[in-house]
């Protein structure tokens, strides 16, 4: 994994705004659901989830995935509405616009945690539940779409199959040469526009790891300080759907750096005042690795710099400019990116 400093330039255009009119100075706006008065979405997908023995599966999340669409800023998103199952394995996802949806059930990632000093479970792995699509397949290509229209309700039944886990094996190293024994390994998973991470295991004394996981597509993360900033981390996307994944090499680093400057279409309004800041956050559906959110100080010459980044981010213009200017152009690494998120 290679980190580099990326230059960003925001061009602000003077804007004569009416009092109280809101503007967004973010580099990337999130996807939204536009509701036309009198045409509010009201379709429903409901049903139940059972295991391979026919018993109700409670407290798993069921997702309705809309077809991928392109947002105003050019990103492809797969909007998601979700609902948990109740004590009887029943779920109900409402307020769906008319259309065709893939329905996915996301059981918690249940794996055997191998702590440093413990022998890896190379054999005897117990069957696990994986991300399952209606009518009961872990292969998305075999999923059957569910169509809703108007105010109708579609009722479906999903059985979760038990499958053999696959193994992900590799090493974690640090450029410092220090031992990585005990570094935490996490699994990140995106389901449409929803995502989360789960504990997967630890690096062993020799710098290796061997993790049995449910088949699927994940982001594998090694992090020396999960849930905080300032630590070293590494991440790689893996596809573990067709068998074991071997020889994964994660090299820890401190993350990417973004340096930038705010410029104006006309004369600068003077130096940035003390306390001027920008805010930074992950683009919708973006990673929570590294520094997910930050307040970035703006120097007197309108330059800024922030570190510890991984993934795609959006920046907001300083609040001191909100009523006088709007963002009209964003240049990233020498090219104009419009309102797209910046990838660090």
Order of alpha helices (4+ residues) and beta strands (2+ residues): beta-beta-beta-beta-beta-beta-beta-beta-beta-beta-beta-beta-beta-beta-beta-beta-beta-beta-beta-beta-beta-beta-beta-beta-beta-beta-beta-beta
